Amino acid sequence: MKTLRVSSFGLRGHVGTSLTVPAVQDYAAAFAASIEGGRVLLGRDTRYSSPMIASAVKSSLIGSGCEVLDFGVCPTPVLQFCTARHAAEGALSISAGHMGMGWNAITLIGGDGAFLDTNSGEAVLDLFHSGDFRKATFKNQGCLSACTDYFGAYLDRLCEVVESEEIRKKEYTVLIDPVGGAGCAFLKPFADRFGLKLVAVNAEPSGYLAREPEPRPRSAQHLASFIKHVDGDIGFVLNSDVARVSIVTEEGEQASEEYSFAVVTDHVLQRRPGVVVTNSCTSRMVDDVASRHRAQLVKTRVGQSYIVAKLTDEDGVLGGEGSGSAVLPSFSLGFDCFLMMAMILESMAHSGRMASELLRALPKYHIIKHRRPCDAHAAYHAMDSIADRLSEWADGVKESSDGVRIDWEDGWVHVRPSQTEQLIRIISESTDRDRAERRAEDIAKLVDQEL
């Protein structure tokens, strides 16, 4: 199975097989050509391969005439926050986020701090495939400088959008598991600013990821096993680039990552009504929360760039996905776990509720997620047949803007090719667990037959 994914928003692959130094250099050169040189920010996570990829990217950018500000190990949302503030033409983040250790990726960021939009990304793809790169002469080579003093300004701005003093008064004991990723070195400054008693888990940035990076309930087992023993008020499980988060309650409940955006949505809409944007496979909890606050909910295709574009069009107050991510456009255009953690703690402080009570206040659904390995070519070919067969099989309301989604009064199913992995993703949600599981299994069998 081919593992290199070249798309309008990034380059992703398995290091040493599909993700090679020449591919990395060409992709960075294509990005440099698309912005016609200029200032570029560069950040990475802690994976074993990230320094090697960063070196290849830097040489390519400098050879294209770019001024490179190297942020070193830096969470992707923090890099996004800094892009506009450093008057950069764009940025590149090196991190595979929620994917396993053998993987790595380059994600492209525009000058506004958002992931590159589709049109700009397609322009990079055209340059990449054509090999039409900028080639600076010895007289106009780019340059490289390190940037280390930036997180303080980030925290200053975060404290302007979140009531830090209200959180500080509570002196919460907070467990955070950054999976040995880009967030490790930033946990203590974050905790100090908000007056938290920090219990850090898997916080050694050694390059080794101690668990599955995707923040799902099974990724939270270790943290959940002792949160009560340290009198923790809440636990947060992050992915390697600090863009996704799941919650562990003070009772040790390992909540689905779907709850994270729902909790943040409920809190934000209590304080600031407005349009909320999410994707087509996020839990109905968010639909119900928006309805409760009489807020408009707009749905897009899966992908951060689609959500940010729609937020801009709708002048929305909040965006997010069921993968455990959220973006607050008044703060930044990055999907940001530090922001989410701060807002969830603010919700606890403001309401006087514990983490378990915040979750119990949300509508109750059962969500089942399956995945089927499949290379991209076969996945898109199979989806045509799957869509036809689902039209005959299901009696619900069908929608096909991003894969196939079918809605019933009690729930929904959604099947689509993944943009980041060689997979077909299947999600089923219902008020009844058995029904959600049965629908997910039926869809999975159908996918298996087509594959």
C-alpha positions as a printed NumPy array, in Angstrom:
array([[  0.   ,   0.   ,   0.   ],
       [  1.354,   3.448,  -0.903],
       [  1.786,   5.589,   2.173],
       [  2.742,   8.983,   0.724],
       [ -0.16 ,  11.43 ,   0.795],
       [  0.428,  14.628,  -1.153],
       [ -2.473,  17.027,  -0.73 ],
       [ -3.385,  20.681,  -0.823],
       [ -2.822,  21.045,   2.918],
       [  0.283,  18.94 ,   3.481],
       [  2.653,  16.082,   2.791],
       [  2.311,  12.934,   4.887],
       [  3.998,   9.569,   4.795],
       [  5.967,   6.786,   6.437],
       [  9.526,   7.932,   7.124],
       [ 12.234,   6.196,   5.148],
       [  9.894,   4.522,   2.678],
       [  7.49 ,   7.035,   1.179],
       [  8.431,  10.202,   3.078],
       [ 11.967,  10.811,   1.839],
       [ 14.353,  13.765,   1.915],
       [ 13.902,  14.553,  -1.819],
       [ 10.101,  14.555,  -1.43 ],
       [ 10.359,  16.832,   1.616],
       [ 12.722,  19.246,  -0.133],
       [ 10.581,  19.442,  -3.245],
       [  7.427,  20.084,  -1.228],
       [  9.107,  22.849,   0.798],
       [ 10.477,  24.364,  -2.406],
       [  7.007,  24.325,  -3.964],
       [  5.633,  26.187,  -0.945],
       [  8.47 ,  28.732,  -1.151],
       [  7.715,  29.276,  -4.842],
       [  4.001,  29.743,  -4.126],
       [  4.715,  32.601,  -1.707],
       [  7.569,  33.97 ,  -3.865],
       [ 10.084,  33.741,  -1.055],
       [  9.729,  35.935,   2.019],
       [  9.64 ,  35.164,   5.741],
       [  8.606,  31.643,   6.763],
       [  8.155,  30.182,  10.25 ],
       [  9.179,  26.578,  10.919],
       [  8.193,  24.392,  13.867],
       [  8.302,  20.669,  14.616],
       [  7.324,  18.025,  17.133],
       [  9.652,  15.644,  18.988],
       [  9.483,  12.541,  16.772],
       [ 12.791,  10.873,  15.969],
       [ 12.457,  11.896,  12.328],
       [ 11.434,  15.521,  12.856],
       [ 14.958,  17.029,  13.16 ],
       [ 15.986,  15.318,   9.909],
       [ 12.899,  16.577,   8.093],
       [ 13.386,  20.07 ,   9.561],
       [ 16.961,  20.168,   8.227],
       [ 15.766,  19.212,   4.751],
       [ 13.017,  21.836,   4.852],
       [ 15.379,  24.578,   6.038],
       [ 17.92 ,  23.927,   3.294],
       [ 15.189,  23.951,   0.664],
       [ 13.609,  27.178,   1.931],
       [ 16.944,  28.966,   2.216],
       [ 17.89 ,  27.782,  -1.279],
       [ 14.634,  29.317,  -2.484],
       [ 15.504,  32.704,  -0.997],
       [ 13.322,  32.541,   2.128],
       [ 14.053,  34.072,   5.509],
       [ 13.443,  31.176,   7.896],
       [ 12.549,  31.73 ,  11.559],
       [ 13.174,  28.399,  13.267],
       [ 10.891,  27.883,  16.278],
       [ 12.377,  24.46 ,  17.037],
       [ 10.032,  22.156,  18.923],
       [  6.765,  24.069,  18.849],
       [  3.087,  23.033,  19.034],
       [  1.354,  23.586,  15.714],
       [ -1.356,  25.947,  17.097],
       [  1.286,  28.11 ,  18.783],
       [  3.152,  28.331,  15.471],
       [ -0.119,  29.328,  13.797],
       [ -0.713,  32.011,  16.435],
       [  2.755,  33.451,  15.8  ],
       [  2.607,  33.499,  11.992],
       [  0.731,  36.762,  11.533],
       [  2.418,  38.342,  14.555],
       [  5.818,  37.804,  12.939],
       [  4.583,  39.196,   9.612],
       [  5.404,  35.913,   7.89 ],
       [  4.214,  34.872,   4.461],
       [  3.44 ,  31.456,   5.921],
       [  4.707,  28.606,   8.058],
       [  5.419,  24.886,   7.953],
       [  4.709,  22.556,  10.858],
       [  6.461,  19.182,  10.977],
       [  4.305,  16.728,  12.9  ],
       [  2.117,  13.73 ,  12.161],
       [ -0.254,  14.804,  14.934],
       [ -2.488,  11.867,  15.788],
       [ -0.577,   9.259,  13.751],
       [  1.92 ,   6.645,  14.96 ],
       [  5.668,   6.947,  15.437],
       [  6.727,   5.781,  11.987],
       [  4.78 ,   8.579,  10.35 ],
       [  5.544,  12.23 ,   9.878],
       [  4.067,  15.128,   7.95 ],
       [  4.501,  18.694,   6.806],
       [  1.458,  20.923,   7.202],
       [  1.253,  24.218,   5.316],
       [  0.081,  27.381,   7.071],
       [ -0.889,  30.649,   5.377],
       [  0.086,  34.153,   6.402],
       [ -3.109,  34.513,   8.437],
       [ -2.194,  31.53 ,  10.62 ],
       [ -4.814,  29.188,   9.163],
       [ -4.056,  25.943,   7.359],
       [ -3.652,  26.713,   3.694],
       [ -6.976,  27.041,   1.886],
       [ -7.825,  24.736,  -1.016],
       [ -6.933,  27.169,  -3.83 ],
       [ -3.559,  28.086,  -2.328],
       [ -2.858,  24.449,  -1.58 ],
       [ -3.658,  23.424,  -5.15 ],
       [ -1.176,  26.025,  -6.369],
       [  1.512,  24.384,  -4.204],
       [  0.558,  20.973,  -5.603],
       [  0.899,  22.223,  -9.19 ],
       [  4.374,  23.569,  -8.443],
       [  5.349,  20.357,  -6.65 ],
       [  4.353,  18.13 ,  -9.553],
       [  5.855,  20.412, -12.2  ],
       [  9.134,  20.955, -10.341],
       [  8.897,  24.687, -11.077],
       [ 10.811,  25.942,  -8.03 ],
       [ 12.605,  29.158,  -7.106],
       [ 16.384,  28.817,  -7.338],
       [ 18.189,  31.595,  -5.493],
       [ 21.69 ,  32.52 ,  -6.69 ],
       [ 24.627,  32.89 ,  -4.323],
       [ 23.791,  36.61 ,  -4.093],
       [ 20.22 ,  36.214,  -2.895],
       [ 20.177,  33.074,  -0.76 ],
       [ 17.806,  33.104,   2.178],
       [ 18.827,  33.146,   5.822],
       [ 18.104,  31.275,   9.06 ],
       [ 17.583,  32.519,  12.609],
       [ 16.233,  30.917,  15.768],
       [ 13.132,  32.172,  17.564],
       [ 12.715,  31.081,  21.197],
       [ 10.965,  33.888,  23.078],
       [  7.348,  33.632,  21.897],
       [  5.249,  31.572,  24.329],
       [  4.928,  34.417,  26.835],
       [  3.166,  36.592,  24.27 ],
       [  0.936,  33.65 ,  23.406],
       [ -0.06 ,  33.202,  27.071],
       [ -0.618,  36.954,  27.465],
       [ -3.144,  36.887,  24.641],
       [ -4.756,  33.691,  25.945],
       [ -5.323,  35.383,  29.31 ],
       [ -7.151,  38.182,  27.49 ],
       [ -9.77 ,  35.79 ,  26.095],
       [-10.013,  33.496,  29.151],
       [-10.543,  34.653,  32.752],
       [ -7.225,  33.46 ,  34.129],
       [ -7.739,  34.913,  37.598],
       [-11.004,  33.04 ,  38.034],
       [ -9.175,  29.822,  37.207],
       [ -6.217,  30.665,  39.447],
       [ -8.47 ,  31.051,  42.471],
       [ -9.61 ,  27.432,  42.152],
       [ -6.063,  26.009,  42.324],
       [ -7.098,  23.014,  40.242],
       [ -4.959,  19.881,  40.157],
       [ -4.696,  19.065,  36.465],
       [ -3.172,  16.004,  34.825],
       [ -1.877,  16.48 ,  31.278],
       [ -0.483,  13.78 ,  28.987],
       [  1.251,  15.296,  25.901],
       [  2.402,  11.842,  24.66 ],
       [  6.021,  13.01 ,  24.673],
       [  5.175,  15.411,  21.864],
       [  5.56 ,  19.106,  21.085],
       [  3.631,  20.234,  24.154],
       [  6.043,  18.843,  26.763],
       [  8.153,  21.948,  27.397],
       [  5.114,  24.235,  27.412],
       [  3.047,  22.533,  30.11 ],
       [  4.729,  24.148,  33.114],
       [  4.534,  27.752,  31.797],
       [  0.878,  27.124,  30.947],
       [  0.162,  25.677,  34.4  ],
       [  2.04 ,  28.483,  36.173],
       [  0.097,  31.164,  34.319],
       [ -3.251,  29.66 ,  35.358],
       [ -2.251,  28.652,  38.883],
       [ -2.61 ,  24.927,  38.246],
       [ -1.056,  22.11 ,  40.241],
       [  0.362,  20.183,  37.308],
       [  0.758,  16.423,  37.174],
       [  2.536,  15.741,  33.883],
       [  2.337,  12.251,  32.351],
       [  4.408,  11.057,  29.359],
       [  6.023,  14.498,  29.32 ],
       [  9.605,  13.576,  28.393],
       [ 10.377,  14.871,  24.858],
       [ 12.619,  11.975,  23.925],
       [ 11.237,  11.273,  20.441],
       [  9.422,   8.192,  21.694],
       [  5.613,   8.33 ,  21.818],
       [  4.575,   6.297,  24.845],
       [  1.03 ,   5.585,  23.65 ],
       [ -1.219,   5.894,  20.63 ],
       [ -1.04 ,   9.624,  19.772],
       [ -4.739,   9.969,  18.932],
       [ -6.551,  11.202,  22.084],
       [ -9.207,   8.51 ,  22.362],
       [-10.565,   6.802,  25.51 ],
       [ -8.12 ,   3.902,  25.198],
       [ -5.243,   6.407,  25.026],
       [ -6.308,   7.754,  28.417],
       [ -6.191,   4.498,  30.374],
       [ -2.915,   5.195,  32.156],
       [ -3.88 ,   8.716,  33.185],
       [ -7.357,   7.611,  34.27 ],
       [ -5.922,   4.827,  36.44 ],
       [ -4.493,   7.196,  39.035],
       [ -6.294,  10.544,  38.695],
       [ -8.3  ,   9.842,  41.851],
       [ -5.154,   8.86 ,  43.759],
       [ -3.628,  12.318,  43.233],
       [ -6.939,  14.149,  43.867],
       [ -6.966,  15.398,  40.294],
       [ -9.77 ,  17.721,  39.218],
       [ -9.464,  16.92 ,  35.507],
       [ -7.126,  15.223,  33.057],
       [ -6.281,  16.157,  29.481],
       [ -4.906,  13.745,  26.865],
       [ -3.218,  15.479,  23.905],
       [ -1.93 ,  14.424,  20.512],
       [  1.677,  15.055,  19.509],
       [  1.177,  18.531,  17.996],
       [ -1.296,  19.83 ,  20.637],
       [ -4.212,  20.204,  18.235],
       [ -6.54 ,  17.526,  19.688],
       [ -7.575,  16.769,  23.268],
       [ -9.788,  14.37 ,  25.193],
       [-10.955,  14.626,  28.801],
       [-10.569,  12.394,  31.837],
       [-12.913,  13.324,  34.674],
       [-12.053,  13.484,  38.356],
       [-13.906,  10.18 ,  38.687],
       [-11.549,   8.493,  36.201],
       [-14.   ,   8.398,  33.299],
       [-12.202,   8.288,  29.944],
       [-14.496,  10.48 ,  27.866],
       [-14.715,  10.18 ,  24.098],
       [-12.841,  12.903,  22.232],
       [-16.275,  13.938,  20.907],
       [-17.067,  15.53 ,  24.282],
       [-14.229,  18.062,  24.116],
       [-15.676,  20.313,  21.42 ],
       [-19.19 ,  19.893,  22.837],
       [-18.086,  21.135,  26.286],
       [-16.287,  24.106,  24.726],
       [-19.301,  24.917,  22.528],
       [-21.655,  24.921,  25.507],
       [-19.339,  27.244,  27.418],
       [-18.684,  29.689,  24.578],
       [-22.357,  30.003,  23.59 ],
       [-23.346,  30.759,  27.174],
       [-21.118,  33.817,  27.031],
       [-21.212,  34.832,  23.389],
       [-24.039,  33.816,  21.024],
       [-23.187,  33.348,  17.37 ],
       [-22.631,  30.932,  14.514],
       [-20.812,  27.664,  15.249],
       [-19.121,  25.693,  12.46 ],
       [-18.319,  21.986,  12.556],
       [-17.936,  19.101,  10.126],
       [-20.361,  16.504,   8.866],
       [-19.245,  13.72 ,  11.224],
       [-19.192,  15.476,  14.593],
       [-21.467,  14.21 ,  17.348],
       [-25.058,  15.439,  17.53 ],
       [-24.198,  16.652,  21.006],
       [-22.991,  19.821,  19.296],
       [-26.235,  20.132,  17.293],
       [-28.248,  19.869,  20.51 ],
       [-26.03 ,  22.307,  22.402],
       [-26.329,  24.87 ,  19.6  ],
       [-30.102,  24.38 ,  19.533],
       [-30.263,  24.829,  23.306],
       [-28.573,  28.223,  22.95 ],
       [-30.584,  29.111,  19.822],
       [-27.383,  29.359,  17.827],
       [-26.948,  28.58 ,  14.148],
       [-24.848,  25.496,  13.411],
       [-23.186,  25.276,  10.   ],
       [-21.559,  22.075,   8.753],
       [-18.712,  21.615,   6.28 ],
       [-16.581,  18.834,   4.856],
       [-14.03 ,  17.278,   7.201],
       [-10.87 ,  19.367,   7.398],
       [ -9.677,  22.375,   9.364],
       [ -9.292,  24.583,   6.298],
       [-12.969,  24.09 ,   5.365],
       [-14.109,  25.018,   8.869],
       [-11.935,  28.122,   9.061],
       [-13.103,  29.282,   5.615],
       [-16.743,  28.89 ,   6.645],
       [-16.09 ,  30.669,   9.957],
       [-14.771,  33.615,   7.975],
       [-17.749,  33.577,   5.597],
       [-20.287,  33.351,   8.424],
       [-18.438,  35.584,  10.901],
       [-18.692,  32.64 ,  13.308],
       [-17.689,  32.623,  16.961],
       [-16.386,  29.054,  17.205],
       [-15.409,  26.095,  15.054],
       [-14.346,  22.56 ,  15.804],
       [-14.408,  18.864,  15.073],
       [-15.395,  15.701,  16.886],
       [-11.757,  14.579,  16.813],
       [-11.252,  16.764,  19.897],
       [-10.291,  20.113,  18.388],
       [-11.603,  23.671,  18.387],
       [-10.743,  27.069,  16.934],
       [-11.742,  30.453,  18.382],
       [-11.274,  32.981,  15.548],
       [-11.133,  35.936,  17.941],
       [ -7.948,  34.342,  19.348],
       [ -6.3  ,  32.512,  16.46 ],
       [ -7.094,  30.478,  13.35 ],
       [ -5.383,  27.391,  14.762],
       [ -7.117,  24.389,  16.327],
       [ -5.612,  24.678,  19.77 ],
       [ -5.535,  22.4  ,  22.842],
       [ -4.041,  25.026,  25.165],
       [ -7.013,  27.239,  24.329],
       [ -9.441,  24.338,  24.816],
       [ -7.948,  23.346,  28.17 ],
       [ -8.152,  26.94 ,  29.365],
       [-11.781,  27.293,  28.257],
       [-12.805,  23.994,  29.868],
       [-11.143,  25.07 ,  33.134],
       [-12.865,  28.45 ,  32.811],
       [-16.185,  26.639,  32.388],
       [-15.516,  24.627,  35.558],
       [-14.516,  27.748,  37.499],
       [-17.401,  29.863,  36.214],
       [-20.096,  27.23 ,  36.795],
       [-18.681,  25.65 ,  39.935],
       [-19.054,  22.224,  38.312],
       [-16.579,  19.389,  38.234],
       [-15.506,  17.816,  34.95 ],
       [-17.922,  14.901,  35.381],
       [-20.803,  17.327,  35.839],
       [-19.919,  19.202,  32.645],
       [-20.134,  15.932,  30.722],
       [-23.393,  14.83 ,  32.364],
       [-24.977,  18.151,  31.358],
       [-24.554,  17.227,  27.689],
       [-27.067,  15.19 ,  25.659],
       [-26.341,  11.463,  25.727],
       [-25.379,   9.642,  22.531],
       [-23.455,   6.488,  21.72 ],
       [-20.858,   6.808,  18.977],
       [-19.04 ,   3.928,  17.294],
       [-15.985,   4.427,  15.071],
       [-14.491,   1.874,  12.688],
       [-11.729,   2.119,  10.117],
       [-10.759,  -0.026,   7.16 ],
       [ -7.219,   0.077,   5.645],
       [ -7.337,   1.047,   1.99 ],
       [ -5.093,   3.053,  -0.34 ],
       [ -6.484,   6.314,  -1.641],
       [ -7.155,   5.178,  -5.22 ],
       [ -9.122,   2.127,  -4.115],
       [-10.969,   4.095,  -1.428],
       [-12.403,   6.681,  -3.794],
       [-13.279,   4.032,  -6.363],
       [-15.024,   1.931,  -3.697],
       [-16.971,   4.935,  -2.386],
       [-18.893,   5.209,  -5.672],
       [-20.226,   1.659,  -5.292],
       [-20.796,   2.103,  -1.562],
       [-22.871,   5.235,  -2.181],
       [-25.056,   3.379,  -4.685],
       [-25.59 ,   0.426,  -2.38 ],
       [-26.382,   2.642,   0.608],
       [-29.071,   4.382,  -1.439],
       [-30.841,   1.033,  -1.738],
       [-30.008,  -0.218,   1.773],
       [-30.946,   2.726,   3.96 ],
       [-34.189,   4.605,   4.438],
       [-32.833,   7.752,   6.128],
       [-32.039,  11.185,   4.748],
       [-28.883,  10.955,   2.607],
       [-26.192,  13.561,   2.049],
       [-23.048,  13.136,  -0.051],
       [-20.961,  16.308,   0.086],
       [-18.193,  14.441,   1.923],
       [-18.457,  10.672,   1.543],
       [-21.953,   9.468,   2.415],
       [-23.991,  10.411,   5.47 ],
       [-27.435,   9.028,   6.354],
       [-29.578,  10.567,   9.104],
       [-32.461,   9.112,  11.083],
       [-34.409,  10.634,  13.937],
       [-32.365,   8.715,  16.504],
       [-28.918,   8.985,  14.909],
       [-26.754,   8.819,  11.798],
       [-23.945,   7.016,   9.989],
       [-21.122,   8.472,   7.943],
       [-18.562,   6.754,   5.711],
       [-15.74 ,   8.559,   3.886],
       [-12.122,   8.195,   2.757],
       [ -9.641,   9.695,   5.221],
       [ -7.678,  12.724,   4.026],
       [ -4.68 ,  11.946,   6.228],
       [ -4.448,   8.147,   6.321],
       [ -4.89 ,   5.208,   3.959],
       [ -8.298,   4.414,   5.457],
       [-12.018,   4.482,   5.   ],
       [-13.615,   5.834,   8.181],
       [-17.008,   4.661,   9.414],
       [-18.869,   6.498,  12.184],
       [-22.261,   5.604,  13.621],
       [-24.095,   7.475,  16.361],
       [-27.447,   6.855,  18.016],
       [-29.355,   7.362,  21.234],
       [-29.342,   3.546,  21.446],
       [-25.949,   1.811,  21.705],
       [-27.079,  -1.457,  20.119],
       [-28.524,   0.384,  17.146],
       [-25.344,   2.439,  16.689],
       [-23.214,  -0.722,  16.804],
       [-25.485,  -2.614,  14.422],
       [-25.437,   0.167,  11.844],
       [-21.659,   0.502,  12.113],
       [-21.216,  -3.242,  11.585],
       [-23.581,  -3.252,   8.615],
       [-21.655,  -0.417,   6.959],
       [-18.324,  -2.069,   7.758],
       [-19.457,  -5.318,   6.106],
       [-20.555,  -3.361,   3.048],
       [-17.171,  -1.616,   2.866],
       [-15.348,  -4.936,   3.284],
       [-17.277,  -6.397,   0.384],
       [-16.35 ,  -3.51 ,  -1.887],
       [-12.698,  -3.609,  -0.879]])
